[in-house]
């Protein structure tokens, strides 16, 4: 199938990146339905082309209708994803003499107010900042025809349901589009609430699955050996661009220190970093000036690197659906990729949940040189007496050392 088979303007199609030669499965299914004005619940893998699936028909509608004000709002869970969506849509919009803008936290609201004083047709936004500007009367909603919830499952995971309801309430009746890679029960409830009875449900692949071109490997490793195992994998495979996911901010910072000490250029990306620093770090990684980017799940949805070869789960996520989104950062747009997970005994329940969600076996493999000595975790497990004694000796050493170094009060 070709893009020319859709009722899309030649100028719009010409503005597509040269690498995109034919529509993906989700684009084939979603574009006609959105062009027809239908509400859509679209389920598609991360990296399958969802932005163009809704962006192309929305921009076409605005151009055809000659709408002068804000006509579409795209709501996303993170700043990074907002920036990525705007980057994808802007060339298409400019081809039709339309304007796209982004509003999200982390940027001075004064700058956004100044930009919004000029005409804009599409706004890409995170929920909190969007709602604040709507409530202040800065963003007029009277002409909004289409509202898109992109990565809708993650919006719910991150607790934005109240903001979303308030945003929808502020909008006039119109088209509602929900795009997601997974389908949790909460999203099904939201879809029933927001979408019309004539809405279309599209499943572009097996539900809750990752793309077939991702080679997924799981290694069973002691919790305390993970950092060294990661360093060995990166070194032996000569990986030049690796995205590593962790579950906590301090874990990201600590791992970066170990990687740098091993001579591997690395940086952390998480919510405690200033937006300017986050943007600079991501730019360095995209330009391959960093070997490793260590990120938390807050940013998993907004990291889009062309031809990213490797994603590593340093720790498995507590929510199985997040695993699908993490590994979906690689093997985008028809390319292949590698996803590696380092799993300790304490993460076995998470692994079982991921297996159940994805319907994949994901067998545990041994990593050469890393024998698993940790014991399985159980409610009745107790630390060996020798370990307790060792901890007490360590504590005593620390306390004596600290005491000997104290200086008398002056």
Buried (B, 14 or more C-beta within 10 A) or exposed (E): EEBEEBEBBEEBBEBBEEEBEEBBBBBBBBBBBBBEEBBBBBBBBBBBBBBBBBBBBBBBBBBEEEBEEBBBBBBBBBBBBBBBBBBBBBBBBEBBEBBBBBBBBBBEBEEBEEBBEEEBBBBBBBBEBBBBBBEEEBBEBEBBBBBBBBBBBBBBBBEBBEBBBBBBEBBEEBBBBBBBBBBBEBBEEBBEEBBEEEBBBBBBBEEBBBBEEBBBBBBBBBBEBBBBBBBBBBEEEEBEBBBBBBBEBEBBBBBBEBBEEBEBBBBBBBEEBEBEEBBEBBEBBBEEEBBBBBBBBBBBBBBBBEEBBBBBBBBBBEBBBBBBBBBBBBBBBBBEBBBBBBBBBEBBEBBEBBBEBBEEEBEBEEBEEBEBEBEEEEEEEEEEEEEEEEEEEEEEEEEEEEEEEEEEEE
